Amino acid sequence: MSVATPSPSCDSFRELLAVYVIGALEPEQASEVRTHLGTCSACEAEQVELAQIVAFLDAIRRAWPDPPWIAERPASPMPPSKGMA
């Protein structure tokens, strides 16, 4: 199965895919991305790949506890992953 090449009109959506995958988009933007993903196989394939990477990194994070010095640093501004969107 071949995946279509993203068109120039996909650029704005492709910039949002990583943020979409971690669940950090505003609801209106997330809805726009979901609509686009339903019509664009290239962006959908990229979203699937990003979601797999996020899931892999989350599994690594859960498999190894943080070293003690991590608890001493300020919290990250990045929200926790919601897994595959």
ABEGO torsion letter per residue (X at the ends): XBBBBBBAAAAAAAAAAAAAAAGABBAAAAAAAAAAAAABAAAAAAAAAAAAAAAAAAAAAAABBBBAAAAABBBBABBBBAEBX
